Amino acid sequence: MRSDLVILGSILSEKAVTLSAQNVFALKVAKKATKADVAKAVKTVFGVDVLDVNTAIFRGRTARKARSKSAGPVTVKAPNYKKAFVRLKEGQTLPVAGLVSTETEQSK
């Protein structure tokens, strides 16, 4: 798979920020991407050494949306997505994760 199509974005959740202290970074990746594809894409795009990749497919949540009284509510489902947790070599970081850590330090 092409490296520019593998990484869809970074995930900035509380869990992702906590894991970044352990040198593990969370990325949103294409559903068909394998662990090898993710490792290769991170190495080519960011120029860092990848030690380990863990992936998980998350189910899109369902929500009930209100419409008019006569039509009734509609159930809407968000699409499924895949997360990759990438462990980098000690001392290396991803640009987005560095931005988050500096913002949290400045807010203290």
C-alpha positions in Angstrom: 0.0 0.0 0.0 1.3 3.5 -0.8 2.8 5.3 2.2 0.8 8.5 1.6 -2.5 6.6 1.8 -1.8 4.7 5.0 -1.7 7.4 7.6 -5.0 9.3 7.8 -4.2 11.4 10.9 -3.1 11.5 14.5 -5.3 10.8 17.5 -5.1 13.2 20.4 -7.1 11.6 23.2 -6.2 11.4 26.9 -5.0 7.8 26.4 -2.8 8.8 23.4 -1.2 11.6 25.4 -0.5 9.3 28.3 1.1 6.7 26.0 3.3 9.3 24.3 5.2 9.5 27.6 6.1 5.8 27.0 7.2 6.6 23.4 4.0 5.1 22.0 2.0 7.2 19.5 -1.6 6.7 18.3 -2.4 7.2 14.6 -5.6 6.8 12.6 -4.7 4.5 9.6 -6.5 3.0 6.6 -8.6 -0.1 7.4 -6.7 -2.2 4.9 -3.3 -1.2 6.1 -1.2 -4.0 7.7 1.3 -3.5 10.5 4.2 -3.7 8.0 2.5 -1.0 5.9 2.1 1.3 8.9 5.7 0.8 10.0 7.0 1.6 6.5 4.7 4.6 6.2 5.8 6.1 9.5 9.5 5.6 8.6 9.1 7.2 5.2 6.8 10.1 6.2 8.3 11.1 9.6 11.8 9.6 9.2 11.8 7.8 12.6 12.7 4.2 13.6 9.7 2.0 14.4 10.2 -0.7 17.0 6.6 -2.1 17.3 3.2 -1.6 15.8 -0.2 -2.7 17.4 -3.4 -2.2 15.5 -7.1 -2.3 16.5 -10.3 -1.8 14.5 -12.8 0.3 16.4 -16.5 0.1 15.6 -18.3 3.3 14.7 -20.8 4.3 17.3 -24.5 4.5 16.6 -26.6 7.5 17.5 -30.3 8.3 17.3 -30.9 11.5 15.5 -34.2 13.3 15.9 -36.3 14.3 12.9 -39.8 15.6 12.8 -42.6 14.1 15.0 -44.3 12.4 12.0 -41.1 10.8 10.7 -39.6 9.7 14.0 -36.0 9.2 15.0 -33.4 7.7 12.7 -30.4 5.6 13.8 -27.2 6.7 12.3 -23.9 4.8 12.4 -20.5 6.3 12.1 -18.0 4.4 10.0 -15.5 1.9 11.5 -11.9 3.0 11.8 -8.5 1.6 12.5 -6.0 2.8 15.1 -2.3 2.0 15.1 -0.2 2.3 18.3 3.4 2.8 17.1 6.3 2.4 19.5 9.4 4.5 18.4 13.0 4.2 19.2 14.0 5.9 22.5 14.5 9.7 22.1 12.5 10.0 18.9 9.1 11.6 18.6 6.4 12.5 16.1 5.8 16.2 15.3 2.1 16.2 16.5 3.0 14.5 19.8 5.7 17.1 20.4 3.1 19.9 19.9 0.8 18.4 22.4 3.5 18.0 25.1 4.7 21.6 24.7 1.1 22.9 24.9 0.4 21.0 28.1 3.7 22.3 29.6 2.8 25.9 28.8 -0.7 25.6 30.3 0.7 24.5 33.7 
